[in-house]
Amino acid sequence: MTTVPATTEAPRQEQAPSPRPGRDRYFDLLRALALFRVVLYHLTGWAWLPLVFPSMGVMFALAGNLMARSLKRPAVQVIRGRLRRLLPPLWLLGVVGVTGMVLQGWGPDADGHPGWWWLHLTFWIVPFSDPPYAEGLPGVPGFIGENWAADLAGPLWYIRAYLWYVLLSPLLLKALRALPVVTLSAPIALAVAFEQGWLTLPGERIPSALTDFSTFGACWILGMAHREGILRRLPRYVVPSVAPLIALVGLWYALRHDFGTGNDLDSMPLAQALWSLGTVLLLLHISPSWSEWPDRLRRFARPIGLLNSRAVTIYLWHNTCILVAATLWDRLWGFPVLEQNVPGLLESPWPVLVLVWVLIAGCVLAFGWMEDLAAQQKPRLWPRSEPRVRKRR
């Protein structure tokens, strides 16, 4: 799929020999940084990491930008294409994960409602809501820790939220073109309504979906606004003036509500929404046009390309890789010579992080080819270059 940046030079760049236009290089860098930060945060739990780089807001904004570009074609065709790319990697995760849960005793009688179990299992096929998982599984001693299914299912909220954003994008784009300020502000207003208790909904599934929309919906719409050129029509001083204020309000709100370890932005939807919106607004405002990688980044072009080619696989499997890596690393405490001489090494997260990425590389080899099949491309075990783009007539 060829990305055409919204500039006056778009027709000429579309005919250039480079397979992807320059602005995507910057977006590829942001997506790679977002994935790395997600893995590091889920390993360490450091509360300051989402402040340094709001990965989820960035990822939703980039996806919204891509969706707005694609909606130059018929909406049904675009939505079908997005679902085709998104769902097969999820199905592969479900085949492995659900099979493992069933082998450890999970089944229709697990929660006392066999009919609901079978119905909810369909969310592993189309995740309109969170796919179910077994709680309290024993794990595999020495290899993967207890309650591993919760870690496996942890990232799936993103897939569910992404699905709803894709389905709503045609309406959001029309609203954005008609009332840009109102449309962009609507998710924040919803977040305020939830936070203040002005809006309450019964159950868990609908409120969780609306909470995700209120938290990151503004970032998705902001990505669409960037693609539509709405941000470029503003005077140059507006974004650098307004974006820091929005982010600082989010930070102030977080600090007023005991921000810290165990109570970070992930547990504060309104603070997360404001901080992510302000930061992403600045990142999109900068948005340099790179026809080629800058010299200082050229050496990282291949790993950045790999992270982008396998973004869904890495995101879906990284939590499980973290759990396996931590379980394996903890076994080293059983060696007295290591416990007595290098306890600091055993407590350090950095060797575990290296092991996590080794395991992620294994998942890329084992499962990443599904992303190629989903994109109707030739399967590759280890992408070394960008896939050929199919031309649309």
N, C-alpha and C positions, 0 to 999 in steps of 0.2 A: 504494500500500500504506500503510495507516494505522498509525502506530506508537503504541502505548499504553504510557506509562511505568508501571513497576511501583510505583504508589502507591495509597493508599486512595481517591484522587480519580479513578482511571482511568475508571470508567464515565461520570462527568460530563464529563471532558475529551474523551472519545471523541465526545461529541455536540456539542462546541463548534464554532463556525463555522470556526475556524482549520483549514486542511487538514492540519497536522502538529502534534503535541503539542510542548510547550515543551522537554522535555529533548532533543529532537532538535536544537534550535538549538545547544546546546553541542557535541553530537556533530558537527554540520556544521562548526563552527568548528575542532574538532580535526582533522577530515579535511582541511579546506582547508589548515591549517597543515602537516599531514603531507605533503601533495602539494608545497607550496611548498618545504619543507625538502628533500624528495627531489630536486627539480630543482636546487636550489642546491648540494646536496652532490655530485651527479653532475657538476656543472659545475666546482666548485672543488676537490673532494676534501679539504676541510678536515676533519681527523680529529675535531675537537671538536664538530662539528654533531650527530652522533648522540647525544652526551652532552647537549646542550642540549635536544633533542627527538627521542626514539626513534621516528621516523615509522613504521617497519614494525611495531613492537609495537603502536602506537596503531591502525594500520589493521586489523591482525588482531583486536585486541580489539573494535573497533567492529563488524567483520564477525561475530564470534562473538556479540556482543550481539544483532545483527539476526537471526542464525540461530536463536538460542534463542527469540526472540519468534515467529518464523515457525513453529517446530516445535509450536506449539499446533494446527497443522493436520497432516494425514497426512504422514509423512516423505517418501514417494515424491513426493507433489505438491510439497513444498517443494524437494526436491533438483532436480526437473525444472525448477521455476521459476528456481532459482539458476543452473543450467547454461544455461538459455535466455537469461538476462541476461548471462552471462559470455562464452559462446563466440562469438557473432556478431562482436563487435568484434575478437576474436582472429583469426577467419577473414578479416576484411577486412585486417588487418595481414599475414596470411599470403599473401593474394592479391597484395598489392603487393610484399612482401618476397621471397617465393619466386620470383615472376616476375622480379624484378630479379636475383636470384642466378642463375637459369637463363639469363637473357640474357647474363650475364657468364661463362658457362661451367660453372656448377655442374650436376651431373647424376648419374645412377646410377653412373657410373664414377669419380666424384670420389674416393672412398675405397677403391676396389677391391672393393667388395662390393655389387653392384647390387641384390640381393634385400633386403639390410638397409636400403639407402637408401630403397627404396619402403616398407618396413615402418615405418621411423622417421619417414617423412614423415607418417604418420597421426597423429603427436603434434601436428601443426599443426591437426588436426581435434578431437581430444580429448587434451589435454595430461596424460596420466597420467605422462609423463616429459618431460624437456626437449625441445622441438622442435629438430630439427637445423638447422644453418646452415653456409654455406660460409666457410672461413677463408682469409684472405689475399687477399681480393678487391681489385682495384686502385682502386675508387672512381671518382669523376668529378672530374677535376682542376678546382680552383677552386670546386667546389660541395659535394662530400662527400668526406671523407677515406677513406684506405685501411681495409680490413677493416671496412667499415660494417655488414656483416651481423652481426658480433659485438655491435656497439652496438644494433642493432635487436632482437636476440634476448636481450640482457642482462636486461631486465625480466621475461622470461617465467617465471623461477623463481617469481615471486610468483603468477602464474596457476596454475602447477602445484601449488604449495603450497595455494592457496586451494581448488582443486578437491578435493584430498584432505581438507582440513578439512571441506568441505561434505559429502562422502561419509561421513566418520566422525562427524559431529555428532550424529546420533541416538543412537549408542552412547556418545559422550562425555557427552551430556546425561543419559542414564540413569545412567552412572557417577558423574557429578557430584552428582546428587540422592541417590545411595546413599552415596557415600564422597567428600565434597567435598575434604577435605584431601589424600587419597591421589591423587585424579584431578588436582588442580592441581599436585601435586608430581611426578607421573610424568614430564612432559617434562624437568624440571630434573634428575631422577635419570638420565634417559637421556642428557642432555647431559654430566653428570659421567662416566658410563660411557664415552662416546665420548672425552672429553677425557683420561681416565686410561688409555685403551687396554684397558679391561676388555671392551669389545665391539667387534669388528671384523667387517666384512662384505665379501665379494668384490665386484668390479665398481665401477661409479661411480654408476649411476642409483639403485639402492636406497639406498646410503649417503647420497647427497645429499638424497633425499626424507626420510629419517629424521633427518638433521641439521637440516633446516628445521623438522621437527616438534618436535625437542628444543629448538630455539632460540626459536621463537615459539608453540609449542603452548600454553604456559602463559598467554600473553596472550589467545589465542583462548578458552581455557577460562575465563579471568578475565572476559572480556566476557560469556560465558554465565552465569557466577556472578552478575554484576551484574544481569543481566536477571531471573534467578531470585530475586533478593532475598536471596541468601546473605550478601553483604557487609553489608547493612543489619541483619542479625540479630546481627552482631558488636558488642560494646561500642564506642562511638565512639572510644576512645583506641587501639584495637588497630591499625588501619590506619596512622595517623600514627606509631605507634611502630615497627611492623614494616617497613613499606615502605622507609623510608630505610636501614635496616640491610641489607635485601636488595640495594638499589641500590649501597650502599657496598662490599659484598662483591664485587659485579661490577666496580666501579671499581678496588678493590684488586687484584683478579685481573688486570685489564687492565694496570695500572701495573707489576705484577710480571712481565709478559710483553712489555715493550718497547712499550707503547702509544704511538702517534704516527703521523705521516704515513706512509702505506704499510703500516701495521700497526695499523689501527683496529678498532673493534668488529666490523665486517663480517668480519674474518679471525679473530675470537675468539668462536666460538659460545657458549661457556659464559659469558663476560663479557657478551656481548650479551643472552643469556637472562636473566641476573640483573638487569642494569641496566634492561632493558626491563620486566621484571616489576615491579620496585620502582617505577619511574616511572609506569607505566600504572596500577598499584594506587592511587597517590596521585591521579592525574587522575580516575579513576572515583570515588574517595572524595569528591572535591570536587563534581563533577557537579552544578552548579546547575540548578535547574528554571526555564527561561526560557520563559514563555508567549509573550513577544515579545522581539525583539532589544533588549538594553540600549541606551540612548541613545548611548553611546560606540562601539558597534559597528554601529549602524543604517546608517551610511553605507557600510559594507562588506557589507551584506546581499546585494546583487546579485552582486558578484564571488565571495562565498562560495557563494551558490547555484549560480553557473555552475560553479565548481570541483567541487561535489558532483554536479551533473547530468552532468558530463563526466569524472568521476574516472577511469574505465577508459580512455577515449581519451587523456587527458593522460598517464596512467602508461605506456600502451603506446608512445606516440610521442615521449615527451620525450627519450629518449636520442638518437634520430635527429635531433631538432631541435637538441640540443646540438652534435652532430657537424657538422651543416650550418652552424650559427651560427659555430662556432669556425673552420671552413674558410673561410667568407666573411670573417670578421674578420681572419684571417691575411693575406688578400690586401692589406690596407691597408699592410702592411709594405713592399709594393712601391712605395709613394709616398715618395720621399726627403724631401719636405717634412714629412710626418707622422712619419717615423722620426726625423728630426733635431730636431723641435720638440716633439712630444708623445709620446715613447716611453712615458711613464707611462700615458697614456690607452690606448695599444695593448696594454699589458700588463695593464691592469685587467680584472677579470672582470665588472664591473658593466655596461658597455655590452653585453657579450656576453649577459649575463643578460636585458637588455631585448630584445635580438634573439631570444633563445631563446623568450621569451614571445610575441613577435610571430609566430614560426613555429608555436608551439603553438596560438595563436589560429587560424592557417591550417588546422592539422590538425583543430581543433574544427569549423570550417566544412566541411572536406572529408570528414571521417570520423565526426564526432560523432553524426550522425543515426542511425547504426547502433545506438547505445545506446537511442534511442527505439523503434526497430523491435523490438529485443530485449525491451524492456519492454512491447511491444504498445501503444505510444502513438503519437500522430501525430508524424511526424518534424519536427524543428525544427533549422534551421541554427544559430541562436544563442539558446539558452534565456534568456528574460528573466524568467520566473516559474516557480513550481513546477508540474509537470504535474498535471492532475486525477487524483485517486485513484479507482480503480475500487472500488466497494463489493462486498464478498463477501457472499453470502447464506448 
